């Protein structure tokens, strides 16, 4: 090339480069958090809530392991132990919040890169094993209370299946997501998503990219876990309720006006199960309502 052609080529290349920069220098949608103050508040709130969850799970692990095999010999304690380990990792991933969020476009509010996003997405997805273990714990109590199966028999026949059903689906989908680099978000914690949500060019509003069906499977399993847990708790409650009514019918009836009896163990367990079912439903509602709402909005093309 002569000097004039080289100069012309240089100008054209620089012009294309500046055009590309100008096209990516503005975010196509409004950011919910754009100020440094908002970012700091989000990071602090996430860190505090995650720290409380980690502290609780760590205390549970300490209590169960400190007594040696005596407490871990029971299946229900082993289920709680596994759930607590998973919760520590998933809570830590959530606690880092947008610190791990990648900085690929001008829409980013994060401080990380695609690698840190992949790590965060993996452990958040793995955290879906927590409701799975909750479901298996409820199923354990259903089998021992409602059907009177000995806990040793439950452990011998069903423990491996319980751990597998709680852990394998979240672990498998987490590995698929990490291997396929399906985790992405520049405005919140990394989960299944595509960079098109930042560029504003998602086809038909599909912000999930290659992770769409993995997301659907994840939501399906979380729904199954919730249905198992709630149905088991309701079944246990009605079982204890029937036993309470049967006990009252056959119990000694005191003289009218002197009915000041103490609460029986069955009635106490019945009330505790009712409270646990209510708190479990509230916790599930609070935890998954907003993510579910965001997922439903995404189908209408809203981010």
TORGUFI-334502 format. One record per residue: residue number from 1; y negated, x, z negated of N, C-alpha, C, O in turn. Coordinates in steps of 0.2 Angstrom, whole numbers. Layout:
BEGIN
{NUM {Y X Z} {Y X Z} {Y X Z} {Y X Z}},
...
//
This chain:
BEGIN
{1 {6 4 0} {0 0 0} {-6 4 0} {-6 10 -3}},
{2 {-11 2 4} {-18 6 4} {-22 4 -3} {-20 -2 -6}},
{3 {-27 7 -4} {-31 5 -11} {-33 -2 -11} {-33 -5 -16}},
{4 {-35 -4 -5} {-38 -11 -5} {-33 -16 -6} {-34 -21 -10}},
{5 {-27 -15 -3} {-21 -20 -4} {-19 -20 -12} {-17 -25 -15}},
{6 {-18 -13 -14} {-16 -13 -21} {-21 -16 -26} {-19 -19 -31}},
{7 {-28 -15 -25} {-33 -19 -29} {-32 -26 -28} {-32 -30 -33}},
{8 {-31 -29 -22} {-30 -36 -21} {-24 -38 -25} {-24 -44 -28}},
{9 {-18 -35 -25} {-12 -37 -28} {-13 -37 -36} {-11 -41 -39}},
{10 {-17 -32 -38} {-18 -31 -45} {-22 -37 -48} {-21 -40 -53}},
{11 {-27 -39 -44} {-32 -45 -46} {-28 -51 -46} {-28 -55 -50}},
{12 {-23 -52 -41} {-19 -58 -40} {-14 -58 -46} {-13 -64 -49}},
{13 {-11 -53 -48} {-6 -53 -54} {-10 -54 -60} {-8 -58 -64}},
{14 {-16 -51 -61} {-20 -52 -67} {-22 -60 -67} {-22 -63 -73}},
{15 {-24 -62 -61} {-26 -69 -61} {-20 -74 -63} {-21 -79 -67}},
{16 {-14 -73 -61} {-8 -77 -63} {-7 -76 -70} {-5 -81 -74}},
{17 {-8 -70 -73} {-6 -69 -80} {-11 -73 -84} {-9 -76 -89}},
{18 {-18 -72 -82} {-23 -76 -86} {-22 -83 -86} {-23 -87 -90}},
{19 {-20 -86 -80} {-18 -93 -79} {-13 -95 -84} {-13 -100 -87}},
{20 {-7 -91 -84} {-2 -93 -88} {-4 -93 -96} {-2 -97 -100}},
{21 {-8 -88 -98} {-11 -88 -104} {-15 -94 -106} {-14 -97 -111}},
{22 {-19 -96 -101} {-24 -102 -102} {-20 -108 -103} {-22 -113 -106}},
{23 {-14 -108 -99} {-10 -114 -99} {-6 -115 -106} {-5 -121 -108}},
{24 {-5 -109 -109} {-1 -110 -115} {-5 -109 -121} {-3 -108 -127}},
{25 {-12 -109 -120} {-16 -107 -126} {-18 -113 -130} {-21 -113 -135}},
{26 {-16 -119 -128} {-18 -125 -131} {-11 -129 -132} {-7 -129 -128}},
{27 {-11 -132 -138} {-5 -136 -140} {-5 -143 -137} {-11 -146 -138}},
{28 {0 -146 -134} {-1 -152 -130} {-1 -158 -135} {-2 -164 -133}},
{29 {1 -157 -141} {1 -163 -146} {-3 -161 -153} {-3 -155 -154}},
{30 {-5 -166 -156} {-9 -164 -162} {-4 -162 -168} {1 -165 -169}},
{31 {-6 -156 -171} {-2 -154 -177} {-3 -157 -183} {-9 -158 -185}},
{32 {2 -159 -187} {1 -162 -193} {-2 -157 -198} {-5 -159 -203}},
{33 {0 -151 -198} {-2 -146 -202} {-5 -140 -198} {-1 -137 -195}},
{34 {-11 -139 -198} {-14 -134 -194} {-18 -129 -199} {-19 -123 -197}},
{35 {-21 -131 -204} {-25 -126 -208} {-20 -122 -213} {-15 -124 -214}},
{36 {-23 -116 -215} {-20 -112 -219} {-18 -115 -226} {-13 -114 -229}},
{37 {-23 -119 -228} {-22 -122 -235} {-16 -127 -234} {-12 -127 -239}},
{38 {-15 -131 -229} {-10 -135 -228} {-3 -132 -228} {2 -134 -231}},
{39 {-3 -126 -225} {3 -122 -224} {5 -119 -231} {11 -120 -233}},
{40 {0 -117 -235} {2 -114 -242} {4 -120 -246} {9 -119 -250}},
{41 {1 -126 -246} {4 -131 -250} {11 -133 -248} {15 -134 -252}},
{42 {12 -134 -241} {19 -135 -239} {24 -130 -241} {30 -132 -244}},
{43 {22 -124 -241} {27 -118 -243} {28 -119 -250} {34 -118 -253}},
{44 {23 -120 -254} {24 -120 -262} {28 -126 -264} {32 -126 -268}},
{45 {27 -132 -261} {30 -138 -263} {38 -137 -261} {42 -139 -265}},
{46 {39 -134 -255} {46 -133 -253} {50 -128 -257} {55 -129 -259}},
{47 {46 -123 -259} {49 -118 -264} {50 -120 -271} {56 -119 -273}},
{48 {46 -125 -273} {47 -127 -280} {53 -132 -280} {57 -132 -284}},
{49 {53 -137 -275} {59 -142 -275} {65 -138 -274} {70 -140 -277}},
{50 {65 -133 -270} {71 -129 -268} {74 -125 -274} {80 -125 -276}},
{51 {69 -122 -278} {70 -119 -284} {74 -123 -289} {78 -121 -293}},
{52 {71 -129 -290} {74 -134 -295} {82 -135 -293} {86 -135 -297}},
{53 {83 -136 -286} {89 -138 -284} {94 -132 -285} {100 -133 -287}},
{54 {92 -126 -283} {95 -120 -284} {97 -119 -292} {103 -117 -293}},
{55 {92 -120 -296} {93 -119 -303} {99 -123 -306} {103 -121 -310}},
{56 {98 -130 -304} {103 -135 -306} {110 -133 -304} {115 -133 -307}},
{57 {111 -131 -297} {117 -129 -295} {120 -123 -298} {126 -122 -299}},
{58 {116 -118 -299} {118 -112 -302} {120 -113 -309} {125 -110 -312}},
{59 {117 -117 -313} {119 -119 -320} {126 -122 -320} {130 -121 -324}},
{60 {127 -127 -315} {133 -130 -314} {139 -125 -313} {144 -125 -316}},
{61 {138 -120 -308} {142 -115 -307} {144 -111 -313} {150 -109 -314}},
{62 {139 -109 -317} {139 -105 -323} {144 -109 -328} {148 -106 -331}},
{63 {142 -115 -329} {146 -119 -334} {153 -119 -332} {158 -119 -336}},
{64 {155 -121 -326} {162 -121 -323} {165 -115 -323} {171 -115 -325}},
{65 {162 -109 -322} {166 -103 -321} {166 -99 -328} {170 -95 -329}},
{66 {161 -101 -332} {161 -97 -339} {167 -99 -343} {169 -94 -347}},
{67 {170 -105 -342} {176 -107 -346} {182 -104 -343} {187 -106 -345}},
{68 {182 -100 -338} {188 -98 -335} {191 -103 -331} {188 -108 -328}},
{69 {198 -103 -330} {202 -108 -326} {202 -114 -330} {204 -119 -327}},
{70 {200 -115 -336} {202 -121 -340} {198 -127 -337} {201 -132 -336}},
{71 {192 -126 -335} {188 -131 -331} {189 -132 -324} {189 -137 -321}},
{72 {190 -126 -321} {192 -126 -314} {199 -129 -312} {200 -130 -306}},
{73 {203 -129 -317} {209 -132 -316} {209 -139 -314} {214 -142 -311}},
{74 {204 -143 -315} {203 -150 -313} {200 -150 -306} {195 -147 -305}},
{75 {203 -155 -302} {201 -156 -295} {193 -158 -295} {189 -155 -291}},
{76 {191 -162 -299} {184 -165 -299} {179 -159 -300} {174 -159 -297}},
{77 {181 -154 -304} {177 -148 -306} {177 -144 -300} {171 -140 -298}},
{78 {182 -143 -296} {182 -139 -290} {178 -142 -285} {175 -138 -281}},
{79 {178 -148 -284} {174 -151 -279} {167 -150 -281} {163 -149 -276}},
{80 {165 -151 -287} {158 -150 -289} {156 -143 -288} {150 -141 -286}},
{81 {161 -138 -289} {159 -131 -288} {158 -129 -281} {153 -126 -280}},
{82 {162 -132 -277} {161 -131 -270} {154 -134 -267} {151 -131 -263}},
{83 {153 -140 -270} {146 -143 -268} {140 -139 -270} {135 -138 -267}},
{84 {141 -136 -276} {135 -132 -279} {134 -126 -275} {128 -124 -274}},
{85 {139 -123 -273} {139 -116 -269} {135 -118 -262} {130 -114 -260}},
{86 {137 -123 -259} {134 -125 -253} {127 -127 -254} {122 -125 -250}},
{87 {125 -131 -259} {119 -133 -261} {114 -127 -262} {108 -127 -260}},
{88 {116 -122 -265} {112 -116 -266} {109 -113 -259} {104 -111 -258}},
{89 {114 -112 -254} {112 -109 -248} {108 -114 -244} {103 -112 -241}},
{90 {109 -120 -244} {105 -125 -240} {98 -126 -243} {93 -126 -240}},
{91 {98 -126 -250} {91 -127 -253} {87 -121 -252} {81 -121 -251}},
{92 {90 -115 -252} {86 -109 -251} {83 -109 -244} {78 -107 -243}},
{93 {87 -111 -239} {85 -112 -232} {79 -117 -231} {74 -115 -228}},
{94 {79 -122 -235} {74 -127 -235} {68 -124 -239} {62 -126 -237}},
{95 {69 -121 -244} {64 -118 -248} {59 -113 -245} {53 -113 -246}},
{96 {62 -109 -240} {58 -105 -236} {53 -108 -231} {48 -105 -229}},
{97 {55 -115 -230} {50 -119 -226} {48 -116 -219} {52 -113 -216}},
{98 {42 -116 -218} {39 -114 -211} {38 -106 -211} {36 -103 -206}},
{99 {40 -103 -217} {40 -95 -216} {45 -93 -211} {44 -88 -208}},
{100 {51 -97 -210} {56 -95 -205} {55 -98 -198} {58 -96 -194}},
{101 {50 -102 -198} {48 -106 -191} {46 -101 -186} {41 -97 -188}},
{102 {48 -101 -180} {47 -96 -175} {39 -97 -172} {36 -103 -173}},
{103 {37 -92 -169} {30 -92 -166} {31 -91 -159} {30 -85 -156}},
{104 {33 -96 -155} {34 -95 -148} {28 -98 -144} {27 -95 -138}},
{105 {24 -103 -146} {19 -106 -143} {13 -107 -148} {13 -105 -153}},
{106 {7 -109 -145} {1 -111 -149} {3 -116 -154} {-2 -117 -158}},
{107 {8 -120 -153} {10 -126 -158} {13 -123 -164} {13 -127 -169}},
{108 {14 -117 -165} {18 -115 -171} {13 -114 -177} {8 -112 -177}},
{109 {16 -117 -182} {13 -116 -189} {17 -111 -193} {16 -111 -199}},
{110 {22 -108 -190} {26 -104 -194} {25 -96 -194} {19 -94 -192}},
{111 {29 -92 -197} {28 -85 -198} {34 -81 -196} {34 -75 -197}},
{112 {39 -85 -193} {45 -81 -191} {47 -80 -184} {42 -80 -180}},
{113 {53 -80 -182} {55 -79 -175} {61 -83 -174} {63 -87 -178}},
{114 {64 -83 -168} {69 -87 -166} {76 -85 -170} {80 -89 -171}},
{115 {76 -79 -172} {82 -77 -176} {82 -80 -183} {87 -83 -185}},
{116 {76 -80 -186} {75 -83 -193} {76 -90 -192} {79 -93 -197}},
{117 {74 -93 -187} {75 -100 -186} {82 -102 -185} {84 -107 -188}},
{118 {86 -98 -182} {93 -99 -181} {96 -99 -188} {101 -103 -189}},
{119 {94 -94 -192} {97 -93 -199} {96 -100 -203} {100 -102 -206}},
{120 {90 -102 -203} {88 -107 -207} {91 -114 -204} {94 -118 -208}},
{121 {91 -115 -198} {95 -121 -195} {102 -121 -197} {105 -126 -198}},
{122 {105 -115 -197} {113 -114 -198} {114 -117 -205} {118 -121 -207}},
{123 {110 -114 -210} {111 -116 -217} {109 -123 -219} {112 -126 -223}},
{124 {104 -126 -216} {102 -133 -216} {107 -137 -214} {109 -142 -217}},
{125 {110 -136 -208} {116 -140 -205} {122 -139 -210} {125 -144 -211}},
{126 {123 -133 -213} {129 -132 -217} {128 -137 -223} {133 -139 -227}},
{127 {122 -138 -225} {120 -142 -231} {123 -149 -231} {123 -152 -236}},
{128 {124 -151 -225} {127 -158 -224} {134 -159 -228} {137 -164 -228}},
{129 {137 -153 -229} {143 -153 -233} {142 -156 -240} {147 -158 -243}},
{130 {136 -156 -243} {134 -158 -250} {136 -166 -250} {140 -168 -255}},
{131 {133 -170 -246} {135 -177 -246} {143 -178 -245} {145 -183 -247}},
{132 {146 -173 -241} {153 -174 -240} {157 -173 -246} {161 -176 -247}},
{133 {155 -168 -250} {158 -167 -256} {157 -172 -261} {161 -174 -265}},
{134 {151 -175 -261} {149 -181 -265} {154 -187 -263} {156 -190 -268}},
{135 {155 -188 -257} {160 -193 -255} {167 -192 -257} {170 -197 -259}},
{136 {169 -186 -257} {176 -184 -259} {176 -185 -267} {182 -186 -269}},
{137 {171 -183 -270} {171 -184 -277} {172 -191 -279} {175 -193 -284}},
{138 {168 -196 -276} {169 -203 -277} {176 -205 -275} {178 -210 -278}},
{139 {179 -203 -270} {185 -205 -268} {190 -203 -273} {195 -206 -274}},
{140 {189 -197 -276} {194 -194 -281} {194 -199 -287} {199 -201 -290}},
{141 {188 -201 -289} {187 -206 -295} {190 -213 -293} {193 -216 -297}},
{142 {190 -215 -287} {193 -221 -285} {200 -221 -285} {203 -226 -288}},
{143 {203 -215 -283} {210 -215 -283} {213 -214 -290} {218 -217 -292}},
{144 {209 -211 -295} {212 -210 -302} {210 -217 -306} {214 -218 -310}},
{145 {205 -220 -305} {203 -226 -309} {206 -232 -306} {209 -236 -309}},
{146 {204 -233 -300} {206 -240 -296} {214 -240 -295} {217 -245 -297}},
{147 {217 -235 -293} {224 -235 -291} {228 -231 -296} {234 -231 -295}},
{148 {225 -228 -301} {229 -225 -307} {233 -219 -305} {238 -218 -308}},
{149 {231 -215 -299} {235 -209 -297} {233 -204 -302} {227 -202 -303}},
{150 {238 -200 -304} {237 -194 -308} {233 -189 -305} {234 -188 -299}},
{151 {228 -186 -308} {224 -181 -305} {228 -175 -302} {226 -172 -297}},
{152 {233 -173 -305} {237 -168 -303} {240 -170 -296} {241 -166 -291}},
{153 {243 -176 -295} {245 -178 -289} {240 -178 -284} {241 -177 -278}},
{154 {234 -181 -286} {229 -181 -281} {227 -174 -278} {226 -173 -272}},
{155 {227 -169 -283} {226 -162 -281} {231 -159 -276} {229 -156 -271}},
{156 {237 -160 -278} {243 -158 -274} {243 -161 -267} {244 -157 -262}},
{157 {241 -167 -266} {242 -171 -260} {236 -171 -256} {236 -170 -249}},
{158 {230 -171 -259} {224 -173 -255} {218 -167 -256} {213 -168 -252}},
{159 {219 -162 -260} {213 -158 -261} {212 -154 -255} {206 -154 -253}},
{160 {216 -151 -251} {215 -148 -245} {211 -152 -240} {207 -150 -237}},
{161 {214 -158 -239} {210 -163 -235} {203 -165 -237} {199 -165 -233}},
{162 {202 -165 -243} {196 -167 -246} {191 -161 -244} {185 -162 -242}},
{163 {193 -155 -246} {188 -149 -244} {187 -149 -237} {182 -147 -234}},
{164 {192 -150 -233} {192 -149 -225} {187 -155 -223} {183 -153 -218}},
{165 {188 -161 -225} {184 -166 -222} {176 -165 -224} {172 -167 -221}},
{166 {175 -162 -230} {168 -161 -232} {165 -155 -229} {159 -155 -228}},
{167 {169 -150 -228} {166 -144 -225} {167 -142 -218} {162 -140 -215}},
{168 {172 -144 -215} {173 -142 -208} {168 -145 -203} {166 -142 -199}},
{169 {167 -152 -203} {162 -154 -198} {155 -151 -199} {152 -149 -194}},
{170 {152 -150 -205} {146 -147 -205} {146 -140 -203} {142 -137 -200}},
{171 {151 -136 -205} {152 -129 -204} {153 -128 -196} {150 -124 -193}},
{172 {157 -132 -193} {158 -132 -186} {152 -133 -182} {150 -129 -177}},
{173 {148 -138 -184} {142 -140 -180} {137 -135 -181} {133 -133 -177}},
{174 {137 -132 -187} {132 -126 -189} {133 -120 -185} {129 -117 -182}},
{175 {140 -119 -184} {141 -113 -180} {140 -114 -172} {137 -110 -169}},
{176 {141 -120 -170} {140 -122 -163} {132 -121 -162} {130 -119 -157}},
{177 {128 -124 -166} {121 -124 -166} {118 -117 -166} {114 -115 -162}},
{178 {121 -112 -170} {119 -105 -170} {121 -101 -164} {117 -98 -161}},
{179 {127 -102 -162} {130 -99 -156} {126 -101 -150} {125 -97 -145}},
{180 {124 -107 -149} {121 -110 -143} {113 -109 -144} {110 -112 -139}},
{181 {111 -107 -149} {103 -106 -151} {100 -113 -150} {95 -114 -146}},
{182 {103 -118 -153} {101 -125 -152} {95 -127 -157} {93 -132 -157}},
{183 {94 -122 -162} {89 -124 -167} {82 -122 -165} {81 -116 -163}},
{184 {77 -126 -166} {71 -125 -164} {66 -130 -167} {67 -136 -167}},
{185 {60 -127 -170} {55 -131 -172} {49 -127 -174} {50 -122 -177}},
{186 {43 -128 -172} {37 -124 -173} {33 -128 -178} {27 -125 -180}},
{187 {34 -134 -180} {30 -138 -185} {33 -140 -191} {30 -143 -195}},
{188 {40 -138 -192} {43 -140 -198} {49 -135 -199} {50 -130 -195}},
{189 {54 -137 -203} {60 -133 -204} {64 -133 -198} {64 -138 -194}},
{190 {68 -128 -196} {72 -128 -190} {78 -132 -191} {82 -131 -195}},
{191 {79 -136 -185} {85 -140 -185} {86 -140 -177} {83 -137 -173}},
{192 {91 -145 -175} {92 -146 -168} {86 -148 -164} {82 -152 -166}},
{193 {84 -144 -159} {78 -146 -155} {77 -141 -149} {81 -136 -149}},
{194 {72 -142 -145} {71 -138 -139} {63 -136 -139} {59 -140 -142}},
{195 {62 -130 -136} {55 -128 -136} {51 -133 -132} {45 -132 -132}},
{196 {54 -137 -128} {50 -142 -124} {45 -146 -128} {40 -149 -126}},
{197 {47 -147 -135} {43 -152 -139} {37 -148 -141} {32 -152 -142}},
{198 {36 -142 -140} {30 -138 -141} {26 -138 -135} {20 -138 -135}},
{199 {30 -137 -129} {26 -136 -123} {24 -143 -120} {20 -144 -115}},
{200 {27 -149 -123} {25 -155 -120} {28 -157 -114} {25 -161 -110}},
{201 {34 -154 -112} {37 -156 -105} {44 -158 -106} {48 -157 -101}},
{202 {46 -161 -111} {53 -164 -112} {54 -169 -107} {50 -174 -106}},
{203 {60 -169 -104} {62 -173 -99} {64 -180 -102} {69 -180 -107}},
{204 {61 -185 -101} {62 -192 -104} {62 -192 -111} {65 -196 -115}},
{205 {57 -188 -114} {56 -187 -121} {62 -184 -125} {62 -185 -131}},
{206 {67 -181 -122} {72 -178 -125} {70 -171 -128} {70 -166 -125}},
{207 {69 -172 -135} {67 -166 -139} {73 -162 -141} {72 -156 -144}},
{208 {79 -164 -140} {85 -161 -143} {88 -155 -139} {91 -151 -141}},
{209 {87 -156 -132} {89 -151 -128} {97 -151 -128} {100 -156 -128}},
{210 {100 -145 -128} {107 -144 -128} {111 -147 -135} {117 -148 -135}},
{211 {107 -148 -140} {109 -150 -146} {110 -157 -148} {111 -159 -153}},
{212 {109 -161 -142} {108 -168 -143} {115 -171 -146} {115 -175 -151}},
{213 {120 -169 -143} {127 -172 -145} {129 -169 -152} {132 -173 -156}},
{214 {127 -163 -153} {129 -160 -160} {125 -164 -165} {127 -165 -171}},
{215 {119 -166 -164} {114 -170 -168} {117 -176 -170} {118 -179 -175}},
{216 {120 -180 -164} {123 -186 -165} {129 -186 -169} {130 -190 -174}},
{217 {133 -181 -168} {139 -180 -172} {137 -179 -180} {141 -182 -184}},
{218 {132 -175 -181} {130 -174 -188} {128 -180 -191} {130 -181 -197}},
{219 {124 -184 -188} {121 -190 -191} {127 -195 -192} {127 -198 -197}},
{220 {132 -195 -187} {138 -199 -188} {142 -197 -195} {143 -202 -199}},
{221 {143 -191 -196} {147 -189 -201} {143 -190 -208} {146 -192 -213}},
{222 {136 -189 -208} {132 -190 -214} {133 -198 -216} {133 -200 -222}},
{223 {133 -202 -211} {133 -209 -212} {140 -211 -215} {141 -215 -219}},
{224 {145 -208 -212} {152 -209 -215} {152 -207 -222} {155 -210 -226}},
{225 {150 -201 -223} {150 -199 -230} {146 -204 -235} {149 -205 -240}},
{226 {141 -206 -233} {137 -211 -237} {141 -217 -238} {141 -220 -243}},
{227 {144 -220 -233} {148 -226 -233} {154 -225 -238} {155 -230 -242}},
{228 {157 -219 -237} {163 -218 -242} {161 -218 -249} {164 -221 -253}},
{229 {155 -214 -250} {153 -214 -257} {151 -220 -260} {153 -222 -266}},
{230 {147 -224 -257} {144 -230 -259} {150 -235 -260} {150 -239 -265}},
{231 {154 -236 -255} {160 -241 -256} {165 -239 -261} {167 -243 -265}},
{232 {166 -233 -262} {170 -230 -268} {167 -232 -275} {170 -235 -279}},
{233 {160 -231 -275} {157 -233 -282} {157 -240 -283} {158 -242 -289}},
{234 {156 -244 -278} {156 -251 -279} {163 -254 -281} {164 -258 -285}},
{235 {168 -251 -277} {175 -253 -279} {177 -251 -286} {180 -255 -290}},
{236 {175 -245 -288} {176 -243 -295} {172 -248 -300} {175 -250 -305}},
{237 {166 -249 -299} {162 -254 -303} {166 -261 -304} {167 -263 -309}},
{238 {168 -264 -298} {171 -270 -299} {178 -270 -302} {180 -274 -306}},
{239 {182 -264 -301} {188 -263 -305} {187 -263 -313} {190 -266 -316}},
{240 {182 -259 -315} {180 -259 -322} {178 -266 -324} {179 -267 -330}},
{241 {174 -269 -320} {171 -276 -322} {177 -281 -323} {177 -284 -328}},
{242 {182 -281 -319} {188 -285 -320} {192 -283 -326} {194 -288 -330}},
{243 {192 -277 -328} {196 -275 -334} {192 -277 -340} {195 -279 -345}},
{244 {185 -277 -340} {181 -279 -345} {182 -286 -346} {183 -288 -352}},
{245 {182 -290 -341} {183 -297 -342} {190 -299 -345} {191 -304 -349}},
{246 {195 -295 -342} {202 -297 -345} {202 -295 -352} {206 -298 -356}},
{247 {199 -289 -354} {199 -287 -361} {196 -292 -366} {198 -294 -371}},
{248 {190 -295 -363} {186 -300 -367} {190 -306 -368} {190 -309 -373}},
{249 {194 -308 -363} {198 -314 -363} {203 -314 -369} {205 -319 -372}},
{250 {206 -308 -369} {212 -307 -374} {210 -304 -381} {214 -303 -385}},
{251 {203 -303 -381} {201 -300 -388} {200 -305 -393} {200 -311 -391}},
{252 {200 -303 -399} {199 -307 -405} {192 -310 -405} {187 -306 -404}},
{253 {191 -316 -405} {185 -320 -405} {182 -321 -412} {185 -324 -416}},
{254 {176 -318 -413} {174 -318 -420} {171 -325 -421} {170 -329 -416}},
{255 {169 -327 -427} {166 -333 -429} {159 -334 -425} {155 -329 -425}},
{256 {157 -340 -423} {151 -341 -419} {145 -338 -423} {145 -340 -429}},
{257 {141 -334 -420} {135 -332 -424} {136 -325 -427} {131 -322 -429}},
{258 {142 -322 -426} {143 -316 -429} {145 -311 -423} {148 -305 -424}},
{259 {144 -313 -417} {146 -308 -411} {141 -302 -410} {136 -303 -407}},
{260 {143 -297 -414} {139 -291 -414} {143 -285 -413} {143 -280 -416}},
{261 {147 -286 -408} {152 -281 -407} {150 -275 -403} {144 -275 -400}},
{262 {153 -269 -404} {151 -263 -401} {153 -263 -393} {158 -266 -391}},
{263 {150 -259 -389} {152 -259 -382} {158 -255 -382} {159 -249 -384}},
{264 {163 -258 -378} {169 -254 -377} {169 -248 -372} {164 -248 -368}},
{265 {174 -244 -372} {174 -238 -367} {173 -241 -360} {170 -238 -356}},
{266 {177 -246 -358} {177 -249 -351} {170 -251 -349} {168 -250 -344}},
{267 {167 -255 -354} {160 -257 -353} {155 -252 -352} {151 -252 -347}},
{268 {156 -247 -356} {152 -241 -355} {153 -237 -348} {148 -236 -345}},
{269 {159 -236 -347} {160 -233 -340} {158 -238 -334} {155 -235 -329}},
{270 {159 -244 -335} {156 -249 -330} {149 -248 -329} {146 -248 -323}},
{271 {145 -248 -335} {138 -247 -334} {136 -240 -331} {131 -240 -327}},
{272 {139 -235 -333} {138 -229 -330} {139 -228 -323} {135 -225 -319}},
{273 {145 -231 -320} {146 -232 -313} {141 -235 -310} {139 -233 -304}},
{274 {138 -241 -312} {133 -245 -309} {127 -241 -309} {123 -241 -303}},
{275 {125 -237 -314} {119 -233 -314} {120 -227 -309} {115 -226 -305}},
{276 {126 -224 -308} {127 -219 -304} {127 -221 -297} {124 -218 -292}},
{277 {129 -227 -295} {129 -230 -288} {122 -231 -286} {120 -230 -281}},
{278 {118 -234 -291} {111 -235 -290} {107 -229 -288} {103 -228 -284}},
{279 {108 -224 -293} {104 -217 -292} {107 -214 -286} {103 -211 -282}},
{280 {113 -214 -284} {116 -211 -278} {112 -214 -272} {110 -211 -267}},
{281 {112 -221 -272} {109 -224 -266} {101 -222 -265} {99 -221 -260}},
{282 {98 -222 -271} {91 -220 -271} {90 -213 -268} {86 -212 -264}},
{283 {94 -209 -271} {94 -202 -269} {95 -201 -261} {92 -197 -258}},
{284 {100 -204 -259} {102 -204 -252} {96 -207 -248} {94 -204 -242}},
{285 {93 -213 -250} {88 -216 -247} {82 -211 -246} {79 -210 -241}},
{286 {80 -208 -252} {74 -204 -252} {75 -197 -247} {71 -195 -244}},
{287 {81 -195 -248} {83 -189 -244} {83 -189 -236} {81 -185 -233}},
{288 {86 -195 -234} {88 -196 -227} {84 -201 -223} {84 -202 -217}},
{289 {79 -205 -227} {75 -210 -223} {70 -207 -218} {70 -209 -213}},
{290 {67 -202 -221} {61 -199 -216} {65 -195 -210} {62 -195 -205}},
{291 {70 -191 -212} {73 -188 -206} {76 -193 -201} {76 -192 -195}},
{292 {79 -198 -204} {82 -203 -199} {76 -207 -195} {77 -208 -189}},
{293 {70 -208 -198} {65 -211 -195} {62 -206 -189} {60 -208 -184}},
{294 {62 -200 -191} {60 -195 -186} {65 -195 -180} {62 -194 -174}},
{295 {71 -195 -181} {76 -195 -176} {75 -201 -172} {75 -201 -165}},
{296 {74 -207 -175} {73 -213 -171} {67 -213 -167} {67 -216 -161}},
{297 {62 -210 -169} {55 -210 -166} {56 -205 -160} {53 -206 -154}},
{298 {61 -200 -160} {62 -195 -155} {64 -199 -149} {63 -197 -143}},
{299 {68 -204 -150} {71 -208 -144} {66 -211 -140} {67 -213 -134}},
{300 {60 -213 -143} {55 -216 -139} {50 -211 -136} {45 -213 -134}},
{301 {52 -205 -137} {48 -199 -134} {42 -197 -139} {38 -193 -136}},
{302 {42 -199 -145} {37 -196 -150} {40 -191 -154} {46 -191 -156}},
{303 {36 -186 -155} {38 -180 -159} {36 -181 -166} {37 -176 -170}},
//
